[in-house]
Amino acid sequence: MSTIASIASDGTFAISANDRLLTSGEVAGMFRVDPKTVVRWAKAGRLGFIRTPGGQRRYREGEIRALLREPGDPGV
C-alpha cells in the first residue's frame, strides 16, 4: 500500500493511503459515458482530479464511488 499526496484541482492538499486513482476511461465506464464527458466534468469543476507528472488526470476512486451513490445525474 502506498501513500498518495497530491494537490486537487480545487487547490486543496490531500493524502490518502487507500484511495486508488482512476483514469478518465475507468470513470467513464463506471458512469457509462464517453471519457471526453469525464474530462469536461473535471474541467467544469464537477469532479475533483489530480495531475500525474505526465499531465494526465486521475480521479480518486472514493470520490467517484460516493458520486455514484448519490441520487440524480452526476454530470448536472
Protein Blocks (a to p, Z undefined) as FASTA:
>chain_A
ZZdddddfkopacddfkbccddfklmmmmnopafklmmmmmmnopaccdddfkopacddf
klmmmmmmpgcjfkZZ
